[in-house]
Every structure is written in C-alpha cells, then in structure tokens.
Amino acid sequence: MDIALGLSDRITVMCDGRVVASGTPENIENNPLVREIYLGTNI
C-alpha cells in the first residue's frame, strides 16, 4: 500500500468488485473503510 500511495496522484479502491473509495493518496490513507478492509483496522 505504501508503494501505491507514494507513486499515485489518484487512487481508486475496490472491494468485492465495487468501488469503495476514490481520491488522493492522503484521502485514501485516512479513509476508515479502506483502512478496515486492507489493514484490518479502522484506527
């Protein structure tokens, strides 16, 4: 995830075939749903 955040201007995150978030790396990194899905936590 760190690589994608560092290389991208915009990121779209998908889960189970649907878009759950889209935005800047900062928005994605701080999105509670993305954190829960990919990191196992919403801290």
CHARMM-style PDB file with segment names, atoms N, HN, CA, C and O in Angstrom:
ATOM      1  N   MET     1       0.820  -1.189   0.000  1.00  0.00      PROA
ATOM      2  CA  MET     1       0.000   0.000   0.000  1.00  0.00      PROA
ATOM      3  C   MET     1       0.869   1.259   0.000  1.00  0.00      PROA
ATOM      4  O   MET     1       0.525   2.249  -0.647  1.00  0.00      PROA
ATOM      5  N   ASP     2       1.977   1.227   0.713  1.00  0.00      PROA
ATOM      6  HN  ASP     2       2.256   0.423   1.238  1.00  0.00      PROA
ATOM      7  CA  ASP     2       2.871   2.395   0.757  1.00  0.00      PROA
ATOM      8  C   ASP     2       3.384   2.748  -0.632  1.00  0.00      PROA
ATOM      9  O   ASP     2       3.513   3.926  -0.963  1.00  0.00      PROA
ATOM     10  N   ILE     3       3.677   1.740  -1.445  1.00  0.00      PROA
ATOM     11  HN  ILE     3       3.572   0.783  -1.176  1.00  0.00      PROA
ATOM     12  CA  ILE     3       4.167   1.986  -2.798  1.00  0.00      PROA
ATOM     13  C   ILE     3       3.099   2.685  -3.621  1.00  0.00      PROA
ATOM     14  O   ILE     3       3.386   3.681  -4.286  1.00  0.00      PROA
ATOM     15  N   ALA     4       1.870   2.179  -3.587  1.00  0.00      PROA
ATOM     16  HN  ALA     4       1.637   1.371  -3.047  1.00  0.00      PROA
ATOM     17  CA  ALA     4       0.776   2.793  -4.356  1.00  0.00      PROA
ATOM     18  C   ALA     4       0.526   4.228  -3.898  1.00  0.00      PROA
ATOM     19  O   ALA     4       0.314   5.115  -4.725  1.00  0.00      PROA
ATOM     20  N   LEU     5       0.549   4.453  -2.608  1.00  0.00      PROA
ATOM     21  HN  LEU     5       0.721   3.731  -1.937  1.00  0.00      PROA
ATOM     22  CA  LEU     5       0.320   5.799  -2.084  1.00  0.00      PROA
ATOM     23  C   LEU     5       1.438   6.751  -2.505  1.00  0.00      PROA
ATOM     24  O   LEU     5       1.186   7.926  -2.770  1.00  0.00      PROA
ATOM     25  N   GLY     6       2.658   6.252  -2.567  1.00  0.00      PROA
ATOM     26  HN  GLY     6       2.863   5.297  -2.352  1.00  0.00      PROA
ATOM     27  CA  GLY     6       3.786   7.097  -2.914  1.00  0.00      PROA
ATOM     28  C   GLY     6       3.917   7.410  -4.396  1.00  0.00      PROA
ATOM     29  O   GLY     6       4.510   8.425  -4.764  1.00  0.00      PROA
ATOM     30  N   LEU     7       3.374   6.557  -5.246  1.00  0.00      PROA
ATOM     31  HN  LEU     7       2.893   5.733  -4.947  1.00  0.00      PROA
ATOM     32  CA  LEU     7       3.530   6.725  -6.687  1.00  0.00      PROA
ATOM     33  C   LEU     7       2.333   7.353  -7.385  1.00  0.00      PROA
ATOM     34  O   LEU     7       2.440   7.766  -8.540  1.00  0.00      PROA
ATOM     35  N   SER     8       1.207   7.432  -6.709  1.00  0.00      PROA
ATOM     36  HN  SER     8       1.120   7.096  -5.771  1.00  0.00      PROA
ATOM     37  CA  SER     8      -0.043   7.818  -7.372  1.00  0.00      PROA
ATOM     38  C   SER     8      -0.492   9.231  -7.036  1.00  0.00      PROA
ATOM     39  O   SER     8      -0.230   9.754  -5.952  1.00  0.00      PROA
ATOM     40  N   ASP     9      -1.183   9.833  -8.009  1.00  0.00      PROA
ATOM     41  HN  ASP     9      -1.396   9.408  -8.889  1.00  0.00      PROA
ATOM     42  CA  ASP     9      -1.839  11.120  -7.779  1.00  0.00      PROA
ATOM     43  C   ASP     9      -3.280  10.916  -7.343  1.00  0.00      PROA
ATOM     44  O   ASP     9      -3.816  11.682  -6.542  1.00  0.00      PROA
ATOM     45  N   ARG    10      -3.900   9.868  -7.881  1.00  0.00      PROA
ATOM     46  HN  ARG    10      -3.465   9.245  -8.531  1.00  0.00      PROA
ATOM     47  CA  ARG    10      -5.279   9.495  -7.550  1.00  0.00      PROA
ATOM     48  C   ARG    10      -5.359   7.991  -7.430  1.00  0.00      PROA
ATOM     49  O   ARG    10      -4.708   7.269  -8.185  1.00  0.00      PROA
ATOM     50  N   ILE    11      -6.154   7.512  -6.487  1.00  0.00      PROA
ATOM     51  HN  ILE    11      -6.683   8.099  -5.873  1.00  0.00      PROA
ATOM     52  CA  ILE    11      -6.288   6.088  -6.243  1.00  0.00      PROA
ATOM     53  C   ILE    11      -7.775   5.737  -6.161  1.00  0.00      PROA
ATOM     54  O   ILE    11      -8.574   6.474  -5.585  1.00  0.00      PROA
ATOM     55  N   THR    12      -8.118   4.603  -6.746  1.00  0.00      PROA
ATOM     56  HN  THR    12      -7.468   4.004  -7.214  1.00  0.00      PROA
ATOM     57  CA  THR    12      -9.462   4.045  -6.614  1.00  0.00      PROA
ATOM     58  C   THR    12      -9.317   2.696  -5.935  1.00  0.00      PROA
ATOM     59  O   THR    12      -8.543   1.849  -6.381  1.00  0.00      PROA
ATOM     60  N   VAL    13     -10.058   2.497  -4.860  1.00  0.00      PROA
ATOM     61  HN  VAL    13     -10.687   3.184  -4.497  1.00  0.00      PROA
ATOM     62  CA  VAL    13     -10.001   1.261  -4.090  1.00  0.00      PROA
ATOM     63  C   VAL    13     -11.279   0.473  -4.342  1.00  0.00      PROA
ATOM     64  O   VAL    13     -12.390   0.996  -4.251  1.00  0.00      PROA
ATOM     65  N   MET    14     -11.081  -0.812  -4.663  1.00  0.00      PROA
ATOM     66  HN  MET    14     -10.179  -1.237  -4.736  1.00  0.00      PROA
ATOM     67  CA  MET    14     -12.222  -1.683  -4.911  1.00  0.00      PROA
ATOM     68  C   MET    14     -12.224  -2.830  -3.904  1.00  0.00      PROA
ATOM     69  O   MET    14     -11.174  -3.265  -3.431  1.00  0.00      PROA
ATOM     70  N   CYS    15     -13.421  -3.307  -3.589  1.00  0.00      PROA
ATOM     71  HN  CYS    15     -14.274  -2.954  -3.973  1.00  0.00      PROA
ATOM     72  CA  CYS    15     -13.586  -4.468  -2.721  1.00  0.00      PROA
ATOM     73  C   CYS    15     -14.800  -5.231  -3.216  1.00  0.00      PROA
ATOM     74  O   CYS    15     -15.878  -4.660  -3.380  1.00  0.00      PROA
ATOM     75  N   ASP    16     -14.626  -6.502  -3.450  1.00  0.00      PROA
ATOM     76  HN  ASP    16     -13.750  -6.966  -3.316  1.00  0.00      PROA
ATOM     77  CA  ASP    16     -15.718  -7.354  -3.943  1.00  0.00      PROA
ATOM     78  C   ASP    16     -16.341  -6.809  -5.224  1.00  0.00      PROA
ATOM     79  O   ASP    16     -17.555  -6.894  -5.413  1.00  0.00      PROA
ATOM     80  N   GLY    17     -15.513  -6.250  -6.099  1.00  0.00      PROA
ATOM     81  HN  GLY    17     -14.527  -6.181  -5.945  1.00  0.00      PROA
ATOM     82  CA  GLY    17     -15.964  -5.796  -7.405  1.00  0.00      PROA
ATOM     83  C   GLY    17     -16.645  -4.442  -7.444  1.00  0.00      PROA
ATOM     84  O   GLY    17     -17.205  -4.059  -8.471  1.00  0.00      PROA
ATOM     85  N   ARG    18     -16.604  -3.714  -6.339  1.00  0.00      PROA
ATOM     86  HN  ARG    18     -16.148  -4.025  -5.505  1.00  0.00      PROA
ATOM     87  CA  ARG    18     -17.205  -2.372  -6.362  1.00  0.00      PROA
ATOM     88  C   ARG    18     -16.243  -1.348  -5.777  1.00  0.00      PROA
ATOM     89  O   ARG    18     -15.406  -1.661  -4.931  1.00  0.00      PROA
ATOM     90  N   VAL    19     -16.387  -0.125  -6.247  1.00  0.00      PROA
ATOM     91  HN  VAL    19     -17.067   0.130  -6.934  1.00  0.00      PROA
ATOM     92  CA  VAL    19     -15.544   0.974  -5.768  1.00  0.00      PROA
ATOM     93  C   VAL    19     -16.004   1.375  -4.374  1.00  0.00      PROA
ATOM     94  O   VAL    19     -17.177   1.678  -4.160  1.00  0.00      PROA
ATOM     95  N   VAL    20     -15.072   1.374  -3.432  1.00  0.00      PROA
ATOM     96  HN  VAL    20     -14.119   1.128  -3.606  1.00  0.00      PROA
ATOM     97  CA  VAL    20     -15.403   1.776  -2.066  1.00  0.00      PROA
ATOM     98  C   VAL    20     -14.822   3.142  -1.708  1.00  0.00      PROA
ATOM     99  O   VAL    20     -15.270   3.781  -0.756  1.00  0.00      PROA
ATOM    100  N   ALA    21     -13.812   3.593  -2.482  1.00  0.00      PROA
ATOM    101  HN  ALA    21     -13.448   3.073  -3.256  1.00  0.00      PROA
ATOM    102  CA  ALA    21     -13.222   4.905  -2.231  1.00  0.00      PROA
ATOM    103  C   ALA    21     -12.412   5.334  -3.442  1.00  0.00      PROA
ATOM    104  O   ALA    21     -11.867   4.504  -4.170  1.00  0.00      PROA
ATOM    105  N   SER    22     -12.341   6.642  -3.646  1.00  0.00      PROA
ATOM    106  HN  SER    22     -12.784   7.316  -3.054  1.00  0.00      PROA
ATOM    107  CA  SER    22     -11.546   7.196  -4.725  1.00  0.00      PROA
ATOM    108  C   SER    22     -11.090   8.584  -4.297  1.00  0.00      PROA
ATOM    109  O   SER    22     -11.870   9.365  -3.752  1.00  0.00      PROA
ATOM    110  N   GLY    23      -9.816   8.882  -4.550  1.00  0.00      PROA
ATOM    111  HN  GLY    23      -9.183   8.248  -4.993  1.00  0.00      PROA
ATOM    112  CA  GLY    23      -9.331  10.206  -4.181  1.00  0.00      PROA
ATOM    113  C   GLY    23      -7.822  10.272  -4.161  1.00  0.00      PROA
ATOM    114  O   GLY    23      -7.142   9.419  -4.731  1.00  0.00      PROA
ATOM    115  N   THR    24      -7.308  11.283  -3.508  1.00  0.00      PROA
ATOM    116  HN  THR    24      -7.860  11.976  -3.045  1.00  0.00      PROA
ATOM    117  CA  THR    24      -5.868  11.476  -3.399  1.00  0.00      PROA
ATOM    118  C   THR    24      -5.288  10.422  -2.450  1.00  0.00      PROA
ATOM    119  O   THR    24      -6.020   9.841  -1.648  1.00  0.00      PROA
ATOM    120  N   PRO    25      -3.996  10.180  -2.537  1.00  0.00      PROA
ATOM    121  CA  PRO    25      -3.383   9.228  -1.613  1.00  0.00      PROA
ATOM    122  C   PRO    25      -3.659   9.565  -0.137  1.00  0.00      PROA
ATOM    123  O   PRO    25      -3.884   8.670   0.678  1.00  0.00      PROA
ATOM    124  N   GLU    26      -3.640  10.834   0.186  1.00  0.00      PROA
ATOM    125  HN  GLU    26      -3.457  11.561  -0.476  1.00  0.00      PROA
ATOM    126  CA  GLU    26      -3.923  11.244   1.571  1.00  0.00      PROA
ATOM    127  C   GLU    26      -5.351  10.875   1.974  1.00  0.00      PROA
ATOM    128  O   GLU    26      -5.574  10.373   3.076  1.00  0.00      PROA
ATOM    129  N   ASN    27      -6.323  11.122   1.084  1.00  0.00      PROA
ATOM    130  HN  ASN    27      -6.142  11.530   0.189  1.00  0.00      PROA
ATOM    131  CA  ASN    27      -7.711  10.762   1.371  1.00  0.00      PROA
ATOM    132  C   ASN    27      -7.858   9.261   1.567  1.00  0.00      PROA
ATOM    133  O   ASN    27      -8.551   8.811   2.480  1.00  0.00      PROA
ATOM    134  N   ILE    28      -7.207   8.495   0.710  1.00  0.00      PROA
ATOM    135  HN  ILE    28      -6.645   8.860  -0.031  1.00  0.00      PROA
ATOM    136  CA  ILE    28      -7.306   7.040   0.787  1.00  0.00      PROA
ATOM    137  C   ILE    28      -6.653   6.518   2.059  1.00  0.00      PROA
ATOM    138  O   ILE    28      -7.206   5.656   2.740  1.00  0.00      PROA
ATOM    139  N   GLU    29      -5.488   7.038   2.371  1.00  0.00      PROA
ATOM    140  HN  GLU    29      -5.038   7.739   1.817  1.00  0.00      PROA
ATOM    141  CA  GLU    29      -4.757   6.599   3.560  1.00  0.00      PROA
ATOM    142  C   GLU    29      -5.547   6.864   4.841  1.00  0.00      PROA
ATOM    143  O   GLU    29      -5.444   6.100   5.801  1.00  0.00      PROA
ATOM    144  N   ASN    30      -6.331   7.934   4.864  1.00  0.00      PROA
ATOM    145  HN  ASN    30      -6.416   8.555   4.085  1.00  0.00      PROA
ATOM    146  CA  ASN    30      -7.086   8.302   6.060  1.00  0.00      PROA
ATOM    147  C   ASN    30      -8.532   7.823   6.046  1.00  0.00      PROA
ATOM    148  O   ASN    30      -9.283   8.111   6.977  1.00  0.00      PROA
ATOM    149  N   ASN    31      -8.937   7.093   5.002  1.00  0.00      PROA
ATOM    150  HN  ASN    31      -8.327   6.859   4.246  1.00  0.00      PROA
ATOM    151  CA  ASN    31     -10.308   6.615   4.884  1.00  0.00      PROA
ATOM    152  C   ASN    31     -10.511   5.414   5.818  1.00  0.00      PROA
ATOM    153  O   ASN    31      -9.824   4.403   5.671  1.00  0.00      PROA
ATOM    154  N   PRO    32     -11.437   5.508   6.771  1.00  0.00      PROA
ATOM    155  CA  PRO    32     -11.636   4.422   7.738  1.00  0.00      PROA
ATOM    156  C   PRO    32     -12.052   3.097   7.092  1.00  0.00      PROA
ATOM    157  O   PRO    32     -11.618   2.038   7.544  1.00  0.00      PROA
ATOM    158  N   LEU    33     -12.877   3.133   6.052  1.00  0.00      PROA
ATOM    159  HN  LEU    33     -13.229   3.994   5.685  1.00  0.00      PROA
ATOM    160  CA  LEU    33     -13.306   1.903   5.394  1.00  0.00      PROA
ATOM    161  C   LEU    33     -12.139   1.229   4.683  1.00  0.00      PROA
ATOM    162  O   LEU    33     -11.994   0.009   4.756  1.00  0.00      PROA
ATOM    163  N   VAL    34     -11.316   2.000   4.003  1.00  0.00      PROA
ATOM    164  HN  VAL    34     -11.434   2.991   3.944  1.00  0.00      PROA
ATOM    165  CA  VAL    34     -10.143   1.445   3.324  1.00  0.00      PROA
ATOM    166  C   VAL    34      -9.194   0.842   4.354  1.00  0.00      PROA
ATOM    167  O   VAL    34      -8.669  -0.251   4.140  1.00  0.00      PROA
ATOM    168  N   ARG    35      -8.971   1.522   5.443  1.00  0.00      PROA
ATOM    169  HN  ARG    35      -9.397   2.409   5.617  1.00  0.00      PROA
ATOM    170  CA  ARG    35      -8.087   1.011   6.499  1.00  0.00      PROA
ATOM    171  C   ARG    35      -8.616  -0.302   7.052  1.00  0.00      PROA
ATOM    172  O   ARG    35      -7.849  -1.235   7.285  1.00  0.00      PROA
ATOM    173  N   GLU    36      -9.912  -0.375   7.260  1.00  0.00      PROA
ATOM    174  HN  GLU    36     -10.536   0.383   7.071  1.00  0.00      PROA
ATOM    175  CA  GLU    36     -10.501  -1.611   7.798  1.00  0.00      PROA
ATOM    176  C   GLU    36     -10.376  -2.753   6.798  1.00  0.00      PROA
ATOM    177  O   GLU    36     -10.023  -3.868   7.181  1.00  0.00      PROA
ATOM    178  N   ILE    37     -10.661  -2.494   5.521  1.00  0.00      PROA
ATOM    179  HN  ILE    37     -10.948  -1.588   5.210  1.00  0.00      PROA
ATOM    180  CA  ILE    37     -10.607  -3.541   4.502  1.00  0.00      PROA
ATOM    181  C   ILE    37      -9.186  -4.030   4.266  1.00  0.00      PROA
ATOM    182  O   ILE    37      -8.956  -5.239   4.240  1.00  0.00      PROA
ATOM    183  N   TYR    38      -8.231  -3.132   4.096  1.00  0.00      PROA
ATOM    184  HN  TYR    38      -8.417  -2.150   4.117  1.00  0.00      PROA
ATOM    185  CA  TYR    38      -6.884  -3.512   3.688  1.00  0.00      PROA
ATOM    186  C   TYR    38      -5.888  -3.671   4.820  1.00  0.00      PROA
ATOM    187  O   TYR    38      -4.897  -4.386   4.680  1.00  0.00      PROA
ATOM    188  N   LEU    39      -6.138  -3.023   5.919  1.00  0.00      PROA
ATOM    189  HN  LEU    39      -6.944  -2.442   6.032  1.00  0.00      PROA
ATOM    190  CA  LEU    39      -5.187  -3.105   7.030  1.00  0.00      PROA
ATOM    191  C   LEU    39      -5.755  -3.834   8.243  1.00  0.00      PROA
ATOM    192  O   LEU    39      -5.026  -4.133   9.189  1.00  0.00      PROA
ATOM    193  N   GLY    40      -7.052  -4.119   8.216  1.00  0.00      PROA
ATOM    194  HN  GLY    40      -7.644  -3.876   7.448  1.00  0.00      PROA
ATOM    195  CA  GLY    40      -7.670  -4.846   9.307  1.00  0.00      PROA
ATOM    196  C   GLY    40      -7.972  -3.993  10.525  1.00  0.00      PROA
ATOM    197  O   GLY    40      -8.228  -4.516  11.610  1.00  0.00      PROA
ATOM    198  N   THR    41      -7.940  -2.672  10.345  1.00  0.00      PROA
ATOM    199  HN  THR    41      -7.732  -2.247   9.464  1.00  0.00      PROA
ATOM    200  CA  THR    41      -8.219  -1.775  11.457  1.00  0.00      PROA
ATOM    201  C   THR    41      -8.800  -0.469  10.942  1.00  0.00      PROA
ATOM    202  O   THR    41      -8.521  -0.070   9.811  1.00  0.00      PROA
ATOM    203  N   ASN    42      -9.582   0.181  11.735  1.00  0.00      PROA
ATOM    204  HN  ASN    42      -9.809  -0.143  12.653  1.00  0.00      PROA
ATOM    205  CA  ASN    42     -10.099   1.494  11.352  1.00  0.00      PROA
ATOM    206  C   ASN    42      -9.588   2.567  12.302  1.00  0.00      PROA
ATOM    207  O   ASN    42     -10.225   3.604  12.484  1.00  0.00      PROA
ATOM    208  N   ILE    43      -8.437   2.309  12.902  1.00  0.00      PROA
ATOM    209  HN  ILE    43      -7.919   1.467  12.754  1.00  0.00      PROA
ATOM    210  CA  ILE    43      -7.808   3.261  13.839  1.00  0.00      PROA
ATOM    211  C   ILE    43      -7.296   4.456  13.076  1.00  0.00      PROA
ATOM    212  OT1 ILE    43      -6.733   5.374  13.672  1.00  0.00      PROA
TER     213      ILE     43
END
